[in-house]
């Protein structure tokens, strides 16, 4: 049963497949018929397209040729227009070029520069294609005229916007040196406006691109302006210095006196003039006093202040022999002027930094960068020469001050310190130009400074000023201390300078210290003080009295010791001489003992060679009379002399009085008491003239007149 069903199913599937085959054959026949029809249609289309192509191809060729002809004609017209413009450019731009550039606005200047660019382009065309053209000569002439007018306009614009800086402006700029950067300082009142700067830069850029960089006009205009700025500033500083100097005070006072001695009928007017001049002189004196107190530590004042204590060393001014404005000698005024000159030279250097920075800004953008170093060097050449002259003059004055052992000799070191401090600013201000001129000035200043140190020592050795008759502190000791104090403020400049000297290198061999600069200064101070001690010993030989010689050396040695103790100079000296303080104290004790030994001759009259017998002989009486007479005579001479001795230091003065009493009073009291009860003469008051109390009172009066 299953097999029959299976067969039936197979037959039915076979029947269906046969039906499908018949349908497929019918579809294939229809497709073949359709394909045949399409091929016939396509063949007909192809035949027609071939016929159309045969007819259209000649037309395409003709159109392409016409298009090429049209393109050639357009190119020819464009080329002709371009060439015609070259021939017409001189006529079109002649009026504009002849009128010159208008620098009022950058737009009008750009129009002029574009016209010059067109002329330059026409030049290139004719030089390349038709060098013999007559039109080329016209273009060259017009182009040269335009360039000359542009250069003239640039120079005029540069001159109109270039003015020397006023001294007050430079002073303000220097005052801002410590409080603001270089870039923050503005000089709008004297610099060109933004429009003018843009116009100058546009014109300069065009001229530089044309091979005619405006270096010469910049040098001709900016260099004198920079130099005049510094000259005016220098004159301004000099006028201020003269107005505040003690010499000018004298001049004003003497001038007022001369005016007041005129005999005319305008006495009231003269009185007013006198009051005005006196008031002005007083104001100038006060300013000079303040400046000199700050720079030297010495005060200017009325006569009563001469006996006041000196600020720097707490000694009476009489003790150091200083006479401000009241003496005939004007060395103090010269020293003050030397310091003012050094300060003015430092200010001039600071002004040059500002001027150099201004010129750097002005030149930047006006010339190509490769030309900038040479231009800046040329512009600032005379300025550096002026600074070099001023520095040389200050150093020369400082060396003269060193030769006369003046504390003003340290002014060159203050100048060198300021030059070194300004060196980085100057290097930035002249960049990209090399700072060689400034470096040469600094090196020259340092050379003079080092030479001045040795000249100061030589001046101490050769100083011929005698000591005061009262044995007070010598001016040389005061000057040496003031000089060392001034040098200590510049140890970081002095140290490297001395470290380059062979003698100081040898002297420092074997000394190990942390601060080599301090060591160099200490070595020099040791040299100065050693020479000072030798010179003082030599000067002490002028005194005939051993007591006065000892007082002179004692005063000066103690003065030096106390002066070194102030301001840290003892610590500075101890770097190279650790026993400096102890050595000075030993010397003070030696001189004190030398002074006390001067009483030995007087004390010999108070000592009896042998005990007195119970009954005095004539020989014994005469011996006592001779001893007492010699004692009284020498005592009166010593008292008269030593009351005129000067011991400025109050502690030393009292100590000497006390030591004198300890030496003299015991033996004199013993002899006086012994002889008071002995009848060795009919006139005891003639020989026992002074009681021990009177001797003590007279000893208390020693040194008082000069002190």
PyMOL commands that set and color helices and strands:
alter all, ss='L'
color gray80, all
select helices_A, chain A and resi 2-99+106-129+134-160+167-175+182-184+194-209+215-244+246-260+267-296+303-307+317-320+331-363+369-379+381-403+407-430+436-462+475-488+491-499+502-507+516-540+546-574+580-597+600-604+618-642+650-676+684-687+692-700
alter helices_A, ss='H'
color red, helices_A
deselect
rebuild
show_as cartoon
